Amino acid sequence: MRLMKKIIDPDTMEILYDPPFTQENFARDFEIRDGNWYVEDGWLIGESRKNFASMALLKENFFGPICLDFYAKVLPPCTHDINCMWSGSWNEETNTRHIAYVAGIGGWWDGKIGFEKSPEYKLNCGTKMFQFEPGKT
C-alpha cells in the first residue's frame, strides 16, 4: 500500500510491542488516564464515565512512523468510539485528554471513522464508508 508517498508493507515491519496481553503485563506497561481498565481472556476492557475520554497509555514511547494492528469491538450497551491516540497528553487539572491526534472508529455520534485533533476535538476527516457494528470484532 502507498500512503503519503511511502510504501507501507506490514509483513516487513518490525514488531515493537507484542507480549502476551495479561493483567500483569498491562499493569506493568500501561498508565491509566481515567476510566476502569482490566484484561479478561486476552482482551483489554475499558469503561469510561459517560461522554468522557478515558485512556490506557503505553508507557514506552515510539519515535518515527509506526503501524497499529489490533482487533477491537465495543461491548453493549456502548454503541460508539474505539480510538487510538498518538503524540498525546492528558490534562491533569480537568482530567481530560489534552493535545493529541486521534484516529477513531464508530465515532462522532454517527458511526464515522476519521481523524481529529484535541483539545479542540476538531474532526479533520471522516467517512461513513466503514460499516461499524457494536459488538462485532
Accessible surface in RSA format (square Angstrom, percent):
REM  Atomic radii and reference values for relative SASA: ProtOr
REM  Chains: A
REM  Algorithm: Lee & Richards
REM  Probe-radius: 1.40
REM  Slices: 20
REM RES _ NUM      All-atoms   Total-Side   Main-Chain    Non-polar    All polar
REM                ABS   REL    ABS   REL    ABS   REL    ABS   REL    ABS   REL
RES MET A   1   148.84  77.1 100.14  66.3  48.70 115.9  91.12  77.5  57.72  76.5
RES ARG A   2   167.92  70.5 142.25  72.5  25.67  61.1  66.18  90.4 101.74  61.7
RES LEU A   3   102.83  57.3  98.92  70.8   3.91   9.8 101.14  71.0   1.69   4.5
RES MET A   4   168.35  87.2 137.57  91.0  30.77  73.3 112.49  95.6  55.86  74.0
RES LYS A   5   194.71  95.0 164.17 100.7  30.53  72.7 111.07 100.0  83.64  89.1
RES LYS A   6   120.88  59.0 116.50  71.5   4.38  10.4  70.97  63.9  49.90  53.2
RES ILE A   7   124.09  70.6  97.22  72.4  26.87  64.8  97.22  70.0  26.87  72.9
RES ILE A   8    35.31  20.1  33.70  25.1   1.61   3.9  33.81  24.3   1.50   4.1
RES ASP A   9    56.11  39.3  52.02  51.8   4.08   9.7  16.63  39.1  39.47  39.4
RES PRO A  10    83.17  60.6  70.04  63.8  13.13  47.7  70.20  58.0  12.97  80.6
RES ASP A  11   138.61  97.1 102.01 101.5  36.60  86.5  31.18  73.4 107.43 107.1
RES THR A  12   108.36  77.1  73.05  74.1  35.30  84.1  65.52  88.0  42.84  64.8
RES MET A  13    68.91  35.7  50.52  33.4  18.39  43.8  49.24  41.9  19.67  26.1
RES GLU A  14   140.91  80.9 112.58  85.2  28.34  67.5  50.55  97.8  90.36  73.8
RES ILE A  15   127.08  72.3 102.75  76.6  24.33  58.6 104.69  75.4  22.39  60.8
RES LEU A  16    82.40  45.9  54.68  39.1  27.71  69.7  58.30  40.9  24.10  64.9
RES TYR A  17    67.15  31.3  41.52  23.6  25.63  66.7  44.86  33.7  22.29  27.5
RES ASP A  18   115.16  80.7  87.84  87.4  27.32  64.6  17.15  40.4  98.02  97.8
RES PRO A  19    40.15  29.3  23.86  21.8  16.29  59.2  30.60  25.3   9.55  59.4
RES PRO A  20    98.45  71.7  85.60  78.0  12.85  46.7  98.01  80.9   0.44   2.7
RES PHE A  21    58.12  29.1  45.31  28.1  12.82  33.4  45.38  27.5  12.74  36.5
RES THR A  22    59.09  42.0  55.85  56.6   3.23   7.7  56.69  76.1   2.40   3.6
RES GLN A  23    84.00  47.0  79.71  58.3   4.28  10.2  57.16 121.7  26.83  20.4
RES GLU A  24   136.60  78.4 124.74  94.4  11.86  28.2  47.62  92.1  88.98  72.6
RES ASN A  25    18.54  12.8  18.54  17.9   0.00   0.0   0.32   0.8  18.22  17.6
RES PHE A  26     6.21   3.1   5.87   3.6   0.33   0.9   5.87   3.6   0.33   0.9
RES ALA A  27    65.47  60.2  43.96  67.8  21.51  48.9  51.90  73.1  13.57  35.9
RES ARG A  28   136.27  57.2 119.61  61.0  16.66  39.7  75.80 103.6  60.47  36.6
RES ASP A  29    22.45  15.7  18.74  18.7   3.71   8.8   7.90  18.6  14.55  14.5
RES PHE A  30    29.68  14.8  22.48  13.9   7.20  18.7  22.48  13.6   7.20  20.6
RES GLU A  31    64.84  37.2  59.65  45.1   5.19  12.4  22.71  43.9  42.13  34.4
RES ILE A  32    69.16  39.4  51.29  38.2  17.87  43.1  51.29  36.9  17.87  48.5
RES ARG A  33    65.30  27.4  63.81  32.5   1.49   3.5   5.64   7.7  59.66  36.2
RES ASP A  34    29.49  20.7  13.52  13.5  15.97  37.8   8.92  21.0  20.56  20.5
RES GLY A  35    31.46  38.8   0.00   N/A  31.46  38.8   8.88  24.4  22.58  50.6
RES ASN A  36    80.72  55.7  76.35  73.8   4.37  10.5  27.03  65.1  53.69  51.9
RES TRP A  37    56.13  22.5  37.56  18.2  18.57  43.6  37.56  20.0  18.57  30.1
RES TYR A  38    76.83  35.9  76.83  43.7   0.00   0.0  48.38  36.4  28.45  35.1
RES VAL A  39    22.63  14.9   4.82   4.4  17.81  42.9   4.82   4.2  17.81  48.3
RES GLU A  40    95.03  54.6  88.85  67.2   6.17  14.7  26.28  50.8  68.75  56.1
RES ASP A  41   137.67  96.4  97.25  96.8  40.41  95.6  39.41  92.7  98.26  98.0
RES GLY A  42    46.84  57.8   0.00   N/A  46.84  57.8  21.40  58.7  25.44  57.0
RES TRP A  43    95.29  38.2  93.15  45.1   2.14   5.0  65.64  35.0  29.65  48.1
RES LEU A  44    58.86  32.8  34.97  25.0  23.88  60.0  34.97  24.6  23.88  64.3
RES ILE A  45    25.34  14.4  23.15  17.2   2.19   5.3  25.34  18.2   0.00   0.0
RES GLY A  46    36.00  44.4   0.00   N/A  36.00  44.4   2.74   7.5  33.26  74.5
RES GLU A  47    96.81  55.6  90.42  68.4   6.40  15.2  36.34  70.3  60.48  49.4
RES SER A  48    64.38  54.4  31.12  41.5  33.26  76.6  17.00  36.2  47.38  66.4
RES ARG A  49    99.13  41.6  86.26  44.0  12.87  30.6  69.42  94.9  29.71  18.0
RES LYS A  50   188.27  91.8 166.14 101.9  22.13  52.7 118.18 106.4  70.09  74.7
RES ASN A  51   114.55  79.0  80.81  78.1  33.74  81.2  23.34  56.2  91.20  88.2
RES PHE A  52    95.65  47.9  80.52  49.9  15.13  39.4  85.72  52.0   9.93  28.4
RES ALA A  53    32.12  29.5  11.72  18.1  20.40  46.4  22.33  31.4   9.80  26.0
RES SER A  54    17.32  14.6   0.55   0.7  16.76  38.6   0.00   0.0  17.32  24.3
RES MET A  55    19.02   9.8  16.29  10.8   2.73   6.5  17.98  15.3   1.04   1.4
RES ALA A  56    23.03  21.2   1.66   2.6  21.37  48.6   1.66   2.3  21.37  56.6
RES LEU A  57    42.98  23.9  42.25  30.2   0.73   1.8  42.98  30.2   0.00   0.0
RES LEU A  58    52.07  29.0  31.88  22.8  20.19  50.8  31.88  22.4  20.19  54.3
RES LYS A  59   105.53  51.5  82.06  50.3  23.47  55.9  50.35  45.3  55.18  58.8
RES GLU A  60   102.55  58.9  88.56  67.0  13.99  33.3  38.14  73.8  64.42  52.6
RES ASN A  61   111.48  76.9  92.95  89.8  18.53  44.6  12.30  29.6  99.18  95.9
RES PHE A  62    57.52  28.8  28.34  17.6  29.18  75.9  31.53  19.1  25.99  74.4
RES PHE A  63   180.35  90.2 149.84  92.8  30.51  79.4 152.16  92.2  28.20  80.7
RES GLY A  64    56.01  69.1   0.00   N/A  56.01  69.1  30.95  84.9  25.06  56.1
RES PRO A  65   122.03  88.9  88.91  81.1  33.12 120.4 100.72  83.2  21.31 132.5
RES ILE A  66    83.02  47.2  45.82  34.1  37.20  89.6  54.13  39.0  28.89  78.4
RES CYS A  67    65.85  49.8  34.19  38.1  31.66  74.4  11.90  30.2  53.95  58.2
RES LEU A  68   106.84  59.5  80.22  57.4  26.62  66.9  81.45  57.2  25.39  68.3
RES ASP A  69   139.97  98.0 105.94 105.4  34.03  80.5  31.28  73.6 108.70 108.4
RES PHE A  70    99.08  49.6  68.19  42.2  30.89  80.4  75.90  46.0  23.18  66.4
RES TYR A  71   180.55  84.3 161.83  92.1  18.72  48.7 116.17  87.3  64.39  79.4
RES ALA A  72    30.83  28.3  15.54  24.0  15.29  34.8  16.88  23.8  13.95  36.9
RES LYS A  73    78.60  38.3  57.84  35.5  20.77  49.4  12.85  11.6  65.76  70.0
RES VAL A  74    10.35   6.8   5.39   4.9   4.96  12.0   9.57   8.3   0.78   2.1
RES LEU A  75    80.02  44.6  72.74  52.0   7.29  18.3  72.74  51.1   7.29  19.6
RES PRO A  76    98.98  72.1  77.82  70.9  21.16  76.9  78.48  64.8  20.51 127.4
RES PRO A  77   134.64  98.1 113.33 103.3  21.30  77.4 120.97  99.9  13.66  84.9
RES CYS A  78    56.10  42.4  44.05  49.1  12.05  28.3  30.47  77.2  25.64  27.6
RES THR A  79    84.62  60.2  74.90  75.9   9.72  23.2  55.51  74.6  29.10  44.0
RES HIS A  80    47.52  26.0  46.11  32.0   1.41   3.6  29.58  30.5  17.94  20.9
RES ASP A  81    58.13  40.7  40.52  40.3  17.61  41.6  11.90  28.0  46.23  46.1
RES ILE A  82    30.66  17.4  24.95  18.6   5.71  13.8  29.40  21.2   1.26   3.4
RES ASN A  83    70.57  48.7  40.11  38.8  30.46  73.4  12.19  29.3  58.38  56.4
RES CYS A  84    29.08  22.0  23.83  26.6   5.25  12.3  11.21  28.4  17.88  19.3
RES MET A  85    45.23  23.4  15.46  10.2  29.78  70.9  15.46  13.1  29.78  39.4
RES TRP A  86   107.71  43.2 101.61  49.2   6.10  14.3  87.89  46.9  19.82  32.1
RES SER A  87    86.44  73.0  49.48  66.0  36.97  85.2  36.08  76.8  50.36  70.5
RES GLY A  88    35.50  43.8   0.00   N/A  35.50  43.8   0.90   2.5  34.61  77.5
RES SER A  89    45.80  38.7  39.08  52.1   6.73  15.5  43.82  93.3   1.98   2.8
RES TRP A  90    26.39  10.6   5.26   2.5  21.13  49.6   4.02   2.1  22.36  36.3
RES ASN A  91    40.19  27.7  35.06  33.9   5.13  12.3   7.19  17.3  32.99  31.9
RES GLU A  92   122.13  70.1  99.59  75.3  22.55  53.7  59.98 116.0  62.15  50.7
RES GLU A  93   170.99  98.2 131.44  99.4  39.55  94.2  52.70 101.9 118.29  96.6
RES THR A  94    81.84  58.2  60.27  61.1  21.57  51.4  67.29  90.4  14.56  22.0
RES ASN A  95    57.13  39.4  56.95  55.0   0.18   0.4  21.92  52.8  35.21  34.0
RES THR A  96    37.30  26.5  36.88  37.4   0.42   1.0  28.08  37.7   9.21  13.9
RES ARG A  97    15.76   6.6  12.11   6.2   3.65   8.7   0.11   0.2  15.65   9.5
RES HIS A  98    63.69  34.8  63.69  44.3   0.00   0.0  40.97  42.2  22.73  26.4
RES ILE A  99    86.53  49.2  86.33  64.3   0.20   0.5  86.33  62.2   0.20   0.5
RES ALA A 100     0.00   0.0   0.00   0.0   0.00   0.0   0.00   0.0   0.00   0.0
RES TYR A 101    86.63  40.4  86.63  49.3   0.00   0.0  54.29  40.8  32.34  39.9
RES VAL A 102     1.16   0.8   1.08   1.0   0.08   0.2   1.08   0.9   0.08   0.2
RES ALA A 103    29.40  27.0  26.78  41.3   2.62   6.0  27.12  38.2   2.28   6.0
RES GLY A 104     2.70   3.3   0.00   N/A   2.70   3.3   0.00   0.0   2.70   6.1
RES ILE A 105    59.09  33.6  59.09  44.0   0.00   0.0  59.09  42.5   0.00   0.0
RES GLY A 106     0.24   0.3   0.00   N/A   0.24   0.3   0.00   0.0   0.24   0.5
RES GLY A 107     0.80   1.0   0.00   N/A   0.80   1.0   0.80   2.2   0.00   0.0
RES TRP A 108    57.69  23.2  35.93  17.4  21.76  51.1  39.59  21.1  18.11  29.4
RES TRP A 109   171.62  68.9 139.06  67.3  32.56  76.5 113.86  60.7  57.76  93.7
RES ASP A 110    59.56  41.7  42.63  42.4  16.92  40.0  34.14  80.3  25.42  25.3
RES GLY A 111    24.62  30.4   0.00   N/A  24.62  30.4  16.53  45.4   8.08  18.1
RES LYS A 112    48.11  23.5  48.11  29.5   0.00   0.0  24.59  22.1  23.53  25.1
RES ILE A 113    52.45  29.8  51.93  38.7   0.52   1.3  51.93  37.4   0.52   1.4
RES GLY A 114     8.68  10.7   0.00   N/A   8.68  10.7   5.18  14.2   3.50   7.8
RES PHE A 115    97.29  48.7  97.29  60.3   0.00   0.0  97.29  59.0   0.00   0.0
RES GLU A 116    14.05   8.1  12.96   9.8   1.09   2.6   0.96   1.9  13.09  10.7
RES LYS A 117    76.05  37.1  76.05  46.7   0.00   0.0  27.09  24.4  48.96  52.2
RES SER A 118     0.00   0.0   0.00   0.0   0.00   0.0   0.00   0.0   0.00   0.0
RES PRO A 119    58.24  42.4  45.65  41.6  12.60  45.8  45.89  37.9  12.35  76.8
RES GLU A 120   120.77  69.3  90.27  68.3  30.50  72.6  59.48 115.0  61.29  50.0
RES TYR A 121    99.26  46.3  83.45  47.5  15.80  41.1  75.87  57.0  23.38  28.8
RES LYS A 122   133.22  65.0 126.99  77.9   6.23  14.8  79.07  71.2  54.15  57.7
RES LEU A 123    61.96  34.5  39.79  28.5  22.18  55.7  39.79  27.9  22.18  59.7
RES ASN A 124    84.57  58.3  51.58  49.8  32.99  79.4  25.85  62.2  58.72  56.8
RES CYS A 125    69.92  52.9  61.35  68.4   8.57  20.1  40.89 103.6  29.03  31.3
RES GLY A 126    36.60  45.1   0.00   N/A  36.60  45.1   3.04   8.3  33.56  75.2
RES THR A 127    47.00  33.4  41.04  41.6   5.96  14.2  39.85  53.5   7.15  10.8
RES LYS A 128   117.99  57.6 104.71  64.2  13.28  31.6  61.91  55.7  56.08  59.7
RES MET A 129   165.64  85.8 138.02  91.3  27.62  65.8 114.20  97.1  51.44  68.1
RES PHE A 130   101.69  50.9  92.14  57.1   9.56  24.9  98.20  59.5   3.50  10.0
RES GLN A 131   148.17  82.9 131.03  95.8  17.14  40.8  63.74 135.7  84.43  64.0
RES PHE A 132    41.56  20.8  15.81   9.8  25.75  67.0  16.09   9.8  25.47  72.9
RES GLU A 133    99.92  57.4  93.21  70.5   6.71  16.0  26.35  51.0  73.57  60.1
RES PRO A 134    55.02  40.1  38.82  35.4  16.20  58.9  38.90  32.1  16.12 100.2
RES GLY A 135    33.00  40.7   0.00   N/A  33.00  40.7  13.31  36.5  19.68  44.1
RES LYS A 136   131.98  64.4 116.10  71.2  15.88  37.8  69.90  62.9  62.08  66.1
RES THR A 137    84.28  59.9  38.47  39.0  45.81 109.2  43.81  58.8  40.47  61.2
END  Absolute sums over single chains surface
CHAIN  1 A    10367.2       8085.8       2281.4       5931.0       4436.2
END  Absolute sums over all chains
TOTAL         10367.2       8085.8       2281.4       5931.0       4436.2
